[in-house]
Amino acid sequence: TQLVQLFCRAHTRITTQTQLSTKQTIIMGEETLKEITMAEVAQHKTETDCWVIIGNATNGGPKVYDVSSYLDDHPGGAEVLLDVGGGDADMFFEDIGHSNDAREELKKHLIGILKLSPEEMAAKAKEAEEAAKKAAAGGGNMGMMLIVVVLAIIIGYMKMM
């Protein structure tokens, strides 16, 4: 629930900033960033035109990146980016554990802020909540595995005596 509230607060802040501009753009530093919808991003998933969404409530909200010119330079290969092209790549980006250099490179390809409809915001919040539940449940499984390993070691030791 806290993660959902954090996501909603971050998106509300972005939406509020956006409403200040009649052109529906957001000014970050010296750059003006356009609001881009999920439908727009979905149209850009080819080798010559590849956009991805990266970002979440914990790191400033979802942003849109045009990685078309970076496909050949990506250390994991172009195919990795093409697999997530036209969609939300945040989970994949964060799970890999990209370096600070990779994050700096990503900034060079920033083209906009993801504009979410109320329905999309609700879906994202639900996804975030489910991910948090899975992460919490995963911790319990790790504890159980540790107990099994410790018991196996104890039993093995006792048999040796």
C-alpha positions, 0 to 999 in steps of 0.5 A, a space after each residue: 500500500 505504501 508503494 502504491 501511495 508513493 507511485 501515486 504521489 510521484 505521478 501526481 507531482 508530475 501531472 501537476 507540473 505538467 498542468 502548469 504548461 499549456 503545451 503539456 511539456 515538462 521542463 527539466 533543467 534546460 530541456 523541455 520534455 514532451 508527454 508521451 502516451 503508452 500508445 505512442 511508445 508502443 508504435 516504436 519497436 523496430 530496429 530503426 525506431 525503438 523507444 522504451 519506458 524506464 523509471 518508477 515511483 522510486 526514481 522520478 517516475 516513468 520516462 521515455 527513451 529513444 534508444 534507436 541509435 544505441 542498439 548496436 552499442 548496447 553491451 547486451 546486444 540490440 536484441 535485448 532492447 528490441 525485446 522490450 522496445 515499445 513498452 515498459 522496460 523498467 523492471 528489466 533495467 533495474 533487475 540487471 543492476 545497471 552501472 552508473 555509466 549505463 544510467 548516464 548513457 540512458 540520460 542521453 536518450 531521454 525524450 519525454 515523460 510517460 503520460 498515464 491515464 487514470 486507468 493506466 495509473 491504477 494498473 501500474 499501482 496494482 503491478 507495483 503492489 503485486 511486485 511488492 507482495 512477491 518480493 515479500 513472499 520471496 524473502 520468506 522462501 529464502 528463510 525456509 531454504 536456509 532452515 532446510 540447509 541448516 537442518 541438513 548440515 546438522 543431520 549430516 554432522 550427527 550421522 558422522 558422530 
